[in-house]
Structure formats: structure tokens, C-alpha cells
Amino acid sequence: MTELRIGPDREVTLHFAIKLDSGDVVDSTFDRRPATFRVGDGNLLPGFELSLYGLKAGDKRALPIAPEQGFGRPNPQNVQVMPRGQFEGMELSEGLMVIFNDAASGEMPGVVKSFDDQQVTVDFNHPLAGRDLTFEVEILEVRAV
């Protein structure tokens, strides 16, 4: 019997690590339970998922992920300048992550880029936007669904 390869109509169990160019690990399952997803279920960004196509159980790879296949390029429209009064009582610092509620009562994290007595500049781009990443994977199991 031929080994199943990752593609449509497959469920995959794997260990993964997402690394920056510096080698710093952003996320990893290697030190905990492996992840399981069904191809196309939206749990993985499409660029990450497509990079796995054709792999089979036992395969280990370090896959480069360009920003366009990962978290996208930073969008200048996602950088907002807000009145300092909206941050009353908060001790601000550059790089501070602040959680805002959006119109649908969901949470939107933003990172303080700069501030003064009048205004605060907040970046709502994904922190990994614009970054080249390495997606290290070890495929544990591939099943038909």
C-alpha cells in the first residue's frame, strides 16, 4: 500500500515550530502534544498548508515561508493614531500590547509604536507581518478523511 501524502481530504498530525530568521522560536509543539488538522479547515494559513503538500508520515522539513504566504505584508492603514485620552490611567511604553474591542465585540490586539502627551500610535498589523519565517515540521501521521 502506498503511503498517504498530504493534500486535499487528509487529516494530518504533526509537530511544528515557527522560527524567525534570527532562529528565535515563535511557536512550537515539539515540547508538547502534536497538532492535528484537516487540510482546508482553516487551522493553518494557506501558505503554511500548501508547503506541506506531498509530504508523508516520517518526513521532516524546514520550509521557508515568505511574508506573502505567512502573515502578509504590513498594511499602513492598520497603524492608527488615537487621542492620548483613550489611554487614561495606563502606563504606556513602546512595544506594549493593548487589547481593544472591535465593533463585533471581538478582541483586537495592537502594539504601541509611539506616544506623546497628545496622541498614541498603535499598530494593528499581525506582529509577524512582513517577516520571513521557517516552518519546521515533523509529519507523524497522514489519514484519509
DSSP file (Angstrom, degrees, kcal/mol; ACC not computed):
  #  RESIDUE AA STRUCTURE BP1 BP2  ACC     N-H-->O    O-->H-N    N-H-->O    O-->H-N    TCO  KAPPA ALPHA  PHI   PSI    X-CA   Y-CA   Z-CA
    1    1 A M              0   0    0      0, 0.0     2,-0.1     0, 0.0     3,-0.0   0.000 360.0 360.0 360.0 134.4    0.0    0.0    0.0
    2    2 A T        -     0   0    0      1,-0.1     2,-0.2     3,-0.0     3,-0.0  -0.463 360.0-106.0 -75.6 147.7    1.4    3.4   -0.9
    3    3 A E        -     0   0    0     -2,-0.1     2,-0.2     1,-0.1    -1,-0.1  -0.492  36.2-110.7 -72.9 140.6    1.8    5.9    1.9
    4    4 A L        -     0   0    0    138,-0.3    53,-0.5    -2,-0.2     2,-0.3  -0.488  32.0-152.3 -71.2 139.2   -0.7    8.7    2.1
    5    5 A R  B     -A   56   0A   0     -2,-0.2    51,-0.2    51,-0.1     2,-0.2  -0.816  27.6 -92.0-111.3 154.4    0.7   12.1    1.2
    6    6 A I  S    S+     0   0    0     49,-2.9    48,-2.6    46,-0.3    49,-0.1  -0.447  75.1 102.8 -68.9 131.3   -0.6   15.4    2.5
    7    7 A G  S >  S-     0   0    0     -2,-0.2     3,-0.6    46,-0.2    32,-0.2  -0.930  73.1 -21.0-179.3-166.5   -3.2   17.0    0.2
    8    8 A P  T 3  S+     0   0    0      0, 0.0     3,-0.1     0, 0.0    32,-0.1  -0.188 123.0  24.2 -56.7 151.4   -7.0   17.5    0.0
    9    9 A D  T 3  S+     0   0    0     30,-0.4   136,-1.7     1,-0.2     2,-0.4   0.856  97.8 122.3  60.2  39.6   -9.2   15.1    2.1
   10   10 A R  E <   -B  144   0B   0     -3,-0.6    29,-2.7   134,-0.2     2,-0.4  -0.968  52.4-149.7-129.3 147.2   -6.4   14.4    4.5
   11   11 A E  E     -BC 143  38B   0    132,-2.8   132,-2.8    -2,-0.4     2,-0.4  -0.967  23.0-161.1-111.8 134.4   -6.0   14.8    8.3
   12   12 A V  E     -BC 142  37B   0     25,-3.2    25,-2.3    -2,-0.4     2,-0.5  -0.942  15.5-165.2-123.7 134.4   -2.5   15.4    9.4
   13   13 A T  E     +BC 141  36B   0    128,-2.5   127,-2.5    -2,-0.4   128,-2.0  -0.983  32.1 148.8-114.2 128.2   -0.8   15.1   12.8
   14   14 A L  E     -BC 139  35B   0     21,-2.7    21,-2.6    -2,-0.5     2,-0.4  -0.972  46.1-123.4-151.9 160.9    2.5   16.8   13.1
   15   15 A H  E     +B  138   0B   0    123,-2.3   123,-2.4    -2,-0.3     2,-0.3  -0.884  39.4 178.0-100.8 145.1    5.0   18.6   15.3
   16   16 A F  E     -B  137   0B   0     -2,-0.4    13,-2.7   121,-0.2    14,-0.6  -0.981  21.8-165.7-144.9 158.4    5.9   22.1   14.1
   17   17 A A  E     -BD 136  28B   0    119,-2.1   119,-2.7    -2,-0.3     2,-0.6  -0.987  12.3-150.4-139.5 137.7    8.0   25.1   15.0
   18   18 A I  E     -BD 135  27B   0      9,-2.9     8,-3.3    -2,-0.3     9,-1.1  -0.950  24.7-174.2-107.8 122.5    7.7   28.6   13.5
   19   19 A K  E     -BD 134  25B   0    115,-2.8   115,-2.4    -2,-0.6     6,-0.2  -0.896  19.8-133.4-122.1 147.2   11.1   30.4   13.6
   20   20 A L  E >   -B  133   0B   0      4,-2.6     3,-2.2    -2,-0.3   113,-0.1  -0.427  40.8 -98.0 -83.5 167.4   12.3   33.8   12.7
   21   21 A D  T 3  S+     0   0    0    111,-0.6   112,-0.1     1,-0.3    -1,-0.1   0.816 125.5  62.0 -54.3 -31.7   15.4   34.5   10.6
   22   22 A S  T 3  S-     0   0    0      2,-0.1    -1,-0.3     1,-0.1     3,-0.1   0.631 119.5-111.6 -70.2 -13.2   17.3   35.0   13.9
   23   23 A G  S <  S+     0   0    0     -3,-2.2    -2,-0.1     1,-0.4     2,-0.1   0.278  70.2 144.5  95.7 -10.1   16.5   31.4   14.9
   24   24 A D        -     0   0    0     -5,-0.1    -4,-2.6     1,-0.1     2,-0.5  -0.411  50.7-126.3 -63.9 136.8   14.1   32.5   17.7
   25   25 A V  E     -D   19   0B   0     -6,-0.2    -6,-0.2     1,-0.2     3,-0.1  -0.764  25.9-178.4 -90.0 124.3   11.1   30.2   18.0
   26   26 A V  E    S-     0   0B   0     -8,-3.3     2,-0.3    -2,-0.5    -1,-0.2   0.844  73.0  -5.5 -86.5 -40.1    7.7   32.0   17.8
   27   27 A D  E     +D   18   0B   0     -9,-1.1    -9,-2.9     0, 0.0    -1,-0.4  -0.984  67.7 173.1-154.7 146.9    5.6   28.8   18.4
   28   28 A S  E     -D   17   0B   0     -2,-0.3   -11,-0.2   -11,-0.2     3,-0.1  -0.981  27.8-168.3-158.4 145.3    6.3   25.1   18.7
   29   29 A T  S >  S+     0   0    0    -13,-2.7     3,-2.2    -2,-0.3   -12,-0.1   0.388  71.0  98.0-107.4  -1.5    4.6   21.9   19.5
   30   30 A F  T 3  S+     0   0    0    -14,-0.6    -1,-0.1     1,-0.3   -13,-0.1   0.773  87.8  44.7 -61.0 -24.9    7.9   19.9   19.8
   31   31 A D  T 3  S+     0   0    0      2,-0.1    -1,-0.3    -3,-0.1     2,-0.2   0.235 123.9  26.4-102.6  13.7    7.8   20.2   23.6
   32   32 A R  S <  S-     0   0    0     -3,-2.2    -3,-0.1     1,-0.1     0, 0.0  -0.767 109.0 -33.0-150.2-163.5    4.0   19.4   23.9
   33   33 A R        -     0   0    0     -2,-0.2    -2,-0.1     1,-0.1    -1,-0.1  -0.325  67.5-109.7 -62.8 140.4    1.2   17.5   22.2
   34   34 A P        -     0   0    0      0, 0.0     2,-0.3     0, 0.0   -19,-0.2  -0.233  32.8-111.8 -65.3 162.3    1.4   17.4   18.4
   35   35 A A  E     -C   14   0B   0    -21,-2.6   -21,-2.7     2,-0.0     2,-0.4  -0.710  25.6-161.7 -94.9 146.6   -1.1   19.4   16.4
   36   36 A T  E     +C   13   0B   0     -2,-0.3     2,-0.3   -23,-0.2   -23,-0.2  -0.997  17.6 161.5-127.7 133.7   -3.8   17.7   14.2
   37   37 A F  E     -C   12   0B   0    -25,-2.3   -25,-3.2    -2,-0.4     2,-0.5  -0.976  36.2-122.8-145.1 159.4   -5.7   19.5   11.4
   38   38 A R  E >   -C   11   0B   0     -2,-0.3     3,-2.5   -27,-0.2     5,-0.3  -0.907  44.1-102.5-101.3 130.2   -7.7   18.6    8.4
   39   39 A V  T 3  S+     0   0    0    -29,-2.7   -30,-0.4    -2,-0.5   -29,-0.1  -0.275 108.4  16.3 -53.5 126.4   -6.4   20.1    5.1
   40   40 A G  T 3  S+     0   0    0      4,-0.1    -1,-0.3   -32,-0.1    -3,-0.0   0.445  88.3 116.9  90.6   1.2   -8.5   23.1    4.3
   41   41 A D  S <  S-     0   0    0     -3,-2.5    -2,-0.1     1,-0.1    -1,-0.0   0.541  83.4-116.4 -82.5  -3.8  -10.1   23.5    7.7
   42   42 A G  S    S+     0   0    0     -4,-0.2    -3,-0.1     2,-0.2    -1,-0.1   0.443  84.7 116.0  88.3  -1.3   -8.5   27.0    8.2
   43   43 A N  S    S+     0   0    0     -5,-0.3     2,-0.4     2,-0.1    -4,-0.1   0.811  77.2  45.0 -71.2 -28.1   -6.4   26.0   11.2
   44   44 A L  S    S-     0   0    0      2,-0.0    -2,-0.2     4,-0.0    -4,-0.1  -0.899  98.1-105.4-112.2 144.5   -3.2   26.7    9.2
   45   45 A L    >>  -     0   0    0     -2,-0.4     4,-2.5     1,-0.1     3,-0.7  -0.413  37.9-113.4 -60.1 144.0   -2.6   29.7    7.0
   46   46 A P  H 3> S+     0   0    0      0, 0.0     4,-3.1     0, 0.0     5,-0.2   0.850 115.7  54.1 -51.9 -40.1   -2.9   28.6    3.3
   47   47 A G  H 3> S+     0   0    0     22,-0.5     4,-1.2    23,-0.2    23,-0.2   0.876 110.7  45.6 -64.3 -37.0    0.8   29.3    2.7
   48   48 A F  H <> S+     0   0    0     -3,-0.7     4,-0.5    21,-0.4    -1,-0.2   0.927 115.0  48.2 -68.1 -45.2    1.8   27.0    5.6
   49   49 A E  H >X S+     0   0    0     -4,-2.5     3,-1.6     1,-0.2     4,-0.6   0.932 109.7  50.9 -62.5 -47.7   -0.6   24.3    4.5
   50   50 A L  H >< S+     0   0    0     -4,-3.1     3,-1.0     1,-0.3    -1,-0.2   0.831 101.1  63.1 -61.4 -31.7    0.4   24.3    0.8
   51   51 A S  H 3< S+     0   0    0     -4,-1.2    -1,-0.3     1,-0.2    -2,-0.2   0.701 101.2  54.1 -66.4 -17.0    4.1   24.0    1.8
   52   52 A L  H X< S+     0   0    0     -3,-1.6     3,-2.4    -4,-0.5   -46,-0.3   0.634  77.8 122.1 -90.0 -16.0    3.2   20.6    3.4
   53   53 A Y  T << S+     0   0    0     -3,-1.0   -46,-0.2    -4,-0.6     3,-0.1  -0.193  76.9  20.1 -54.3 133.9    1.6   19.1    0.2
   54   54 A G  T 3  S+     0   0    0    -48,-2.6    -1,-0.3     1,-0.3   -47,-0.1   0.212  93.5 123.5  93.1 -14.3    3.2   15.9   -0.9
   55   55 A L    <   -     0   0    0     -3,-2.4   -49,-2.9   -49,-0.1    -1,-0.3  -0.414  42.2-162.2 -76.9 158.5    4.8   15.2    2.5
   56   56 A K  B >   -A    5   0A   0    -51,-0.2     3,-2.3    -3,-0.1    83,-0.3  -0.841  36.5 -61.8-134.0 169.7    4.1   11.8    4.2
   57   57 A A  T 3  S+     0   0    0    -53,-0.5    83,-0.2    -2,-0.3     3,-0.1  -0.260 122.4  28.2 -53.8 135.0    4.4   10.4    7.7
   58   58 A G  T 3  S+     0   0    0     81,-3.4    -1,-0.3     1,-0.3     2,-0.1   0.142  88.6 129.7  97.6 -18.4    8.1   10.4    8.9
   59   59 A D    <   -     0   0    0     -3,-2.3    80,-2.8    80,-0.1     2,-0.4  -0.458  37.1-168.3 -71.9 140.7    9.1   13.4    6.8
   60   60 A K  E     +E  138   0B   0     78,-0.2     2,-0.3    -2,-0.1    78,-0.2  -0.999  15.1 165.3-127.2 132.5   11.0   16.2    8.5
   61   61 A R  E     -E  137   0B   0     76,-2.1    76,-2.8    -2,-0.4     2,-0.5  -0.981  37.2-144.0-145.2 154.5   11.5   19.5    6.7
   62   62 A A  E     -E  136   0B   0     -2,-0.3    74,-0.2    74,-0.2    -2,-0.0  -0.962  33.1-167.7-115.6 107.0   12.5   23.1    7.3
   63   63 A L  E     -E  135   0B   0     72,-2.4    72,-3.3    -2,-0.5     2,-0.2  -0.848  16.5-132.9-105.8 123.7   10.2   25.1    4.9
   64   64 A P  E     -E  134   0B   0      0, 0.0     2,-0.5     0, 0.0    70,-0.2  -0.550  19.4-162.9 -73.3 137.4   10.8   28.8    4.2
   65   65 A I  E     -E  133   0B   0     68,-3.1    68,-2.7    -2,-0.2   -17,-0.1  -0.966   6.5-149.6-124.3 113.7    7.7   30.9    4.3
   66   66 A A    >>  -     0   0    0     -2,-0.5     3,-1.4    66,-0.2     4,-1.2  -0.402  32.7-104.6 -74.5 157.6    7.7   34.3    2.7
   67   67 A P  G >4>S+     0   0    0      0, 0.0     5,-2.9     0, 0.0     3,-0.5   0.861 120.7  59.3 -51.5 -38.6    5.5   37.1    4.2
   68   68 A E  G 345S+     0   0    0      1,-0.3   -21,-0.1     3,-0.2     5,-0.1   0.790 112.2  39.1 -64.9 -26.4    3.0   36.7    1.3
   69   69 A Q  G <45S+     0   0    0     -3,-1.4   -22,-0.5   -22,-0.1   -21,-0.4   0.546 125.5  39.1 -95.5 -10.1    2.5   33.0    2.3
   70   70 A G  T <<5S-     0   0    0     -4,-1.2   -23,-0.2    -3,-0.5   -22,-0.1   0.575 131.2 -25.8-103.9-108.4    2.6   33.7    6.0
   71   71 A F  T   5S-     0   0    0     57,-0.4    55,-0.3    60,-0.3    -3,-0.2   0.240  89.9-122.1-102.0  12.5    1.2   36.7    7.8
   72   72 A G      < -     0   0    0     -5,-2.9    58,-3.3    -6,-0.2    59,-0.3  -0.060  38.1 -53.6  80.8 178.9    1.3   39.1    4.9
   73   73 A R        -     0   0    0     56,-0.2    56,-0.1    57,-0.1     2,-0.1  -0.668  66.3 -91.9 -90.1 149.2    2.9   42.5    4.5
   74   74 A P        -     0   0    0      0, 0.0    -1,-0.1     0, 0.0    -2,-0.1  -0.386  37.6-141.3 -60.0 138.7    2.3   45.2    7.0
   75   75 A N    >   -     0   0    0      1,-0.1     3,-2.4    -2,-0.1    49,-0.2  -0.918   2.6-148.8-105.1 117.6   -0.6   47.4    5.9
   76   76 A P  G >  S+     0   0    0      0, 0.0     3,-1.6     0, 0.0    -1,-0.1   0.792  97.2  65.1 -57.0 -27.0    0.0   51.1    6.7
   77   77 A Q  G 3  S+     0   0    0      1,-0.3    -2,-0.0    -3,-0.1     0, 0.0   0.657  90.5  66.0 -70.3 -13.5   -3.8   51.5    7.2
   78   78 A N  G <  S+     0   0    0     -3,-2.4    46,-3.3     2,-0.0     2,-0.6   0.408  82.1  88.5 -87.3   2.9   -3.5   49.2   10.2
   79   79 A V  E <   -F  123   0C   0     -3,-1.6     2,-0.4    44,-0.2    44,-0.2  -0.912  65.3-171.1-101.2 117.6   -1.5   51.8   12.0
   80   80 A Q  E     -F  122   0C   0     42,-3.1    42,-3.3    -2,-0.6     2,-0.5  -0.869  20.7-146.3-115.9 141.0   -3.8   54.2   13.9
   81   81 A V  E     -F  121   0C   0     -2,-0.4    40,-0.2    40,-0.2    -2,-0.0  -0.929  27.4-176.8-103.6 124.7   -3.2   57.4   15.7
   82   82 A M  E     -F  120   0C   0     38,-3.1    38,-2.8    -2,-0.5     2,-0.1  -0.867  33.1 -93.6-123.4 153.0   -5.5   57.8   18.7
   83   83 A P  E >   -F  119   0C   0      0, 0.0     3,-1.8     0, 0.0    36,-0.3  -0.399  31.4-127.5 -63.6 139.4   -6.1   60.5   21.3
   84   84 A R  G >  S+     0   0    0     34,-2.6     3,-2.2     1,-0.3    35,-0.2   0.806 104.5  73.4 -57.5 -29.8   -4.0   60.0   24.4
   85   85 A G  G >  S+     0   0    0     33,-0.3     3,-1.3     1,-0.3    -1,-0.3   0.749  82.9  67.5 -58.5 -25.1   -7.2   60.4   26.5
   86   86 A Q  G <  S+     0   0    0     -3,-1.8    -1,-0.3     1,-0.3    -2,-0.2   0.594  99.8  51.6 -70.2  -8.6   -8.3   56.9   25.3
   87   87 A F  G X  S+     0   0    0     -3,-2.2     3,-2.3    -4,-0.2    -1,-0.3  -0.026  79.4 162.7-117.3  27.9   -5.4   55.5   27.4
   88   88 A E  T <   +     0   0    0     -3,-1.3     3,-0.1     1,-0.3    -3,-0.1  -0.207  69.7   7.6 -53.0 129.2   -6.3   57.3   30.6
   89   89 A G  T 3  S+     0   0    0      1,-0.3     2,-0.4     0, 0.0    -1,-0.3   0.444  99.5 124.0  80.8  -1.3   -4.5   55.8   33.6
   90   90 A M    <   -     0   0    0     -3,-2.3     2,-0.9     1,-0.0    -1,-0.3  -0.750  61.0-134.5 -94.7 138.8   -2.4   53.4   31.5
   91   91 A E        -     0   0    0     -2,-0.4     2,-0.2    -3,-0.1    -3,-0.0  -0.822  32.9-155.9 -88.4 107.6    1.4   53.4   31.8
   92   92 A L        +     0   0    0     -2,-0.9     2,-0.3    -5,-0.1    23,-0.1  -0.552  20.5 169.1 -89.3 148.4    2.4   53.3   28.1
   93   93 A S    >   -     0   0    0     -2,-0.2     3,-2.0    21,-0.1    19,-0.2  -0.978  44.1 -92.4-150.1 150.7    5.6   52.1   26.7
   94   94 A E  T 3  S+     0   0    0     -2,-0.3    19,-0.2     1,-0.3     3,-0.1  -0.430 114.7  25.2 -63.5 134.6    6.8   51.4   23.1
   95   95 A G  T 3  S+     0   0    0     17,-3.5    -1,-0.3     1,-0.3     2,-0.2   0.313  85.9 143.3  92.5  -7.8    6.1   47.7   22.3
   96   96 A L    <   -     0   0    0     -3,-2.0    16,-2.8    16,-0.2     2,-0.5  -0.472  47.2-135.4 -66.2 131.2    3.2   47.4   24.8
   97   97 A M  E     -G  111   0C   0     14,-0.2     2,-0.4    -2,-0.2    14,-0.2  -0.788  22.8-170.8 -90.4 129.5    0.4   45.2   23.5
   98   98 A V  E     -G  110   0C   0     12,-3.3    12,-2.6    -2,-0.5     2,-0.5  -0.962  15.0-139.5-120.9 136.1   -3.0   46.7   24.2
   99   99 A I  E     -G  109   0C   0     -2,-0.4     2,-0.3    10,-0.2     8,-0.0  -0.849  21.6-174.3 -99.2 126.3   -6.3   44.8   23.6
  100  100 A F  E     -G  108   0C   0      8,-2.5     8,-3.3    -2,-0.5     2,-0.5  -0.841  24.4-122.7-113.2 152.9   -9.1   46.7   22.0
  101  101 A N  E     -G  107   0C   0     -2,-0.3     6,-0.2     6,-0.2     2,-0.1  -0.842  28.2-147.5 -93.8 131.2  -12.7   45.6   21.4
  102  102 A D    >   -     0   0    0      4,-2.9     3,-2.1    -2,-0.5     6,-0.0  -0.272  36.4 -85.5 -88.6-177.6  -13.8   45.8   17.8
  103  103 A A  T 3  S+     0   0    0      1,-0.3    -1,-0.1     2,-0.1    -2,-0.0   0.769 129.9  51.5 -60.5 -27.5  -17.3   46.5   16.5
  104  104 A A  T 3  S-     0   0    0      2,-0.1    -1,-0.3     1,-0.0     3,-0.1   0.165 120.7-106.9 -95.7  18.4  -18.3   42.8   16.8
  105  105 A S  S <  S+     0   0    0     -3,-2.1     2,-0.2     1,-0.2    -2,-0.1   0.684  78.2 136.0  62.4  20.1  -17.1   42.7   20.4
  106  106 A G        -     0   0    0      1,-0.0    -4,-2.9     2,-0.0     2,-0.4  -0.508  60.0-104.1 -86.9 165.9  -14.1   40.6   19.3
  107  107 A E  E     -G  101   0C   0     -6,-0.2    -6,-0.2    -2,-0.2    -8,-0.0  -0.767  30.8-170.6 -95.3 137.0  -10.6   41.4   20.7
  108  108 A M  E     -G  100   0C   0     -8,-3.3    -8,-2.5    -2,-0.4     2,-0.2  -0.955  12.4-148.7-125.4 111.1   -8.1   43.2   18.5
  109  109 A P  E     -G   99   0C   0      0, 0.0     2,-0.3     0, 0.0   -10,-0.2  -0.572  18.1-178.7 -78.9 142.9   -4.5   43.4   19.8
  110  110 A G  E     -G   98   0C   0    -12,-2.6   -12,-3.3    -2,-0.2     2,-0.5  -0.972  20.3-134.4-136.3 152.8   -2.4   46.4   18.9
  111  111 A V  E     -GH  97 123C   0     12,-2.5    12,-2.9    -2,-0.3     2,-0.4  -0.930  22.4-122.2-112.5 128.5    1.1   47.3   19.7
  112  112 A V  E     + H   0 122C   0    -16,-2.8   -17,-3.5    -2,-0.5   -16,-0.2  -0.543  31.6 175.6 -68.4 120.0    2.1   50.8   20.9
  113  113 A K  E     -     0   0C   0      8,-3.1     2,-0.3    -2,-0.4    -1,-0.2   0.820  63.3 -19.2 -94.5 -39.5    4.6   52.2   18.4
  114  114 A S  E     - H   0 121C   0      7,-1.2     7,-3.0   -21,-0.1    -1,-0.4  -0.979  60.4-177.0-161.2 163.7    5.0   55.7   19.8
  115  115 A F  E     + H   0 120C   0     -2,-0.3     2,-0.2     5,-0.2     5,-0.2  -0.986   6.2 174.6-162.1 157.2    3.2   58.2   22.1
  116  116 A D        -     0   0    0      3,-2.3    -2,-0.0    -2,-0.3     0, 0.0  -0.759  58.3 -70.7-145.8-164.0    3.4   61.7   23.5
  117  117 A D  S    S+     0   0    0     -2,-0.2     3,-0.1     1,-0.2   -33,-0.1   0.728 129.1  36.6 -69.1 -20.3    1.1   63.9   25.6
  118  118 A Q  S    S+     0   0    0      1,-0.2   -34,-2.6   -34,-0.1   -33,-0.3   0.820 120.1  11.7-101.4 -38.7   -1.4   64.3   22.8
  119  119 A Q  E     -F   83   0C   0    -36,-0.3    -3,-2.3   -35,-0.2     2,-0.4  -0.927  50.6-142.5-146.5 163.7   -1.6   61.0   20.9
  120  120 A V  E     -FH  82 115C   0    -38,-2.8   -38,-3.1    -2,-0.3     2,-0.6  -0.997  15.3-146.3-129.3 130.0   -0.7   57.4   20.8
  121  121 A T  E     -FH  81 114C   0     -7,-3.0    -8,-3.1    -2,-0.4    -7,-1.2  -0.877  20.8-172.5 -99.1 122.9    0.3   55.5   17.6
  122  122 A V  E     -FH  80 112C   0    -42,-3.3   -42,-3.1    -2,-0.6     2,-0.6  -0.957  15.1-147.9-121.8 132.3   -0.9   51.9   17.6
  123  123 A D  E     -FH  79 111C   0    -12,-2.9   -12,-2.5    -2,-0.4   -44,-0.2  -0.882  13.3-178.9-101.9 117.6    0.0   49.2   15.1
  124  124 A F        +     0   0    0    -46,-3.3   -45,-0.1    -2,-0.6    -1,-0.1   0.332  45.0 117.5 -97.1   5.7   -2.8   46.6   14.5
  125  125 A N  S    S-     0   0    0    -47,-0.2   -14,-0.1     1,-0.1    -2,-0.1  -0.375  82.9 -89.7 -65.9 152.6   -0.8   44.6   11.9
  126  126 A H    >   -     0   0    0    -55,-0.3     3,-2.3     1,-0.1    -1,-0.1  -0.416  36.9-121.4 -59.0 138.0    0.0   41.0   12.9
  127  127 A P  T 3  S+     0   0    0      0, 0.0    -1,-0.1     0, 0.0    -2,-0.1   0.748 113.5  49.0 -57.1 -23.0    3.3   41.0   14.8
  128  128 A L  T >  S+     0   0    0    -57,-0.1     3,-2.0     2,-0.1   -57,-0.4   0.377  80.5 127.9 -97.9   4.1    4.8   38.6   12.2
  129  129 A A  T <  S+     0   0    0     -3,-2.3   -56,-0.2     1,-0.3   -57,-0.1  -0.374  78.0  15.4 -60.0 135.7    3.6   40.6    9.2
  130  130 A G  T 3  S+     0   0    0    -58,-3.3     2,-0.4     1,-0.3    -1,-0.3   0.451  99.2 126.5  81.9   0.5    6.5   41.2    6.8
  131  131 A R    <   -     0   0    0     -3,-2.0     2,-0.4   -59,-0.3   -60,-0.3  -0.750  59.1-133.1 -97.8 138.2    8.7   38.6    8.4
  132  132 A D        -     0   0    0     -2,-0.4  -111,-0.6   -66,-0.1     2,-0.3  -0.749  36.1-169.9 -79.8 132.4   10.4   35.7    6.6
  133  133 A L  E     -BE  20  65B   0    -68,-2.7   -68,-3.1    -2,-0.4     2,-0.5  -0.819  23.7-138.3-123.9 160.7    9.7   32.6    8.6
  134  134 A T  E     -BE  19  64B   0   -115,-2.4  -115,-2.8    -2,-0.3     2,-0.8  -0.993  13.5-156.3-118.8 129.3   10.9   29.0    8.7
  135  135 A F  E     -BE  18  63B   0    -72,-3.3   -72,-2.4    -2,-0.5     2,-0.5  -0.878  10.5-165.4-107.0  99.2    8.3   26.3    9.3
  136  136 A E  E     +BE  17  62B   0   -119,-2.7  -119,-2.1    -2,-0.8     2,-0.4  -0.751  15.2 179.4 -88.1 128.5   10.0   23.3   10.7
  137  137 A V  E     -BE  16  61B   0    -76,-2.8   -76,-2.1    -2,-0.5     2,-0.4  -0.954  28.7-168.5-132.6 149.3    7.8   20.2   10.6
  138  138 A E  E     -BE  15  60B   0   -123,-2.4  -123,-2.3    -2,-0.4     2,-0.5  -0.952  25.1-143.4-130.1 113.9    7.8   16.5   11.5
  139  139 A I  E     +B   14   0B   0    -80,-2.8   -81,-3.4    -2,-0.4  -125,-0.2  -0.664  23.6 173.9 -82.1 121.5    4.9   14.7   10.0
  140  140 A L  E     -     0   0B   0   -127,-2.5     2,-0.3    -2,-0.5  -126,-0.2   0.832  62.9  -0.3 -94.9 -39.2    3.7   12.0   12.4
  141  141 A E  E     -B   13   0B   0   -128,-2.0  -128,-2.5   -84,-0.1     2,-0.4  -0.990  49.0-165.1-155.4 142.7    0.5   10.7   10.6
  142  142 A V  E     -B   12   0B   0     -2,-0.3     2,-0.3  -130,-0.2  -138,-0.3  -0.993  20.1-179.8-129.1 123.3   -1.5   11.3    7.5
  143  143 A R  E     -B   11   0B   0   -132,-2.8  -132,-2.8    -2,-0.4     2,-0.2  -0.921  28.7-118.1-124.1 148.1   -5.0    9.8    7.3
  144  144 A A  E      B   10   0B   0     -2,-0.3  -134,-0.2  -134,-0.2  -135,-0.1  -0.596 360.0 360.0 -76.8 144.2   -7.7    9.9    4.6
  145  145 A V              0   0    0   -136,-1.7  -135,-0.2    -2,-0.2    -1,-0.1   0.335 360.0 360.0-126.7 360.0  -11.0   11.6    5.7
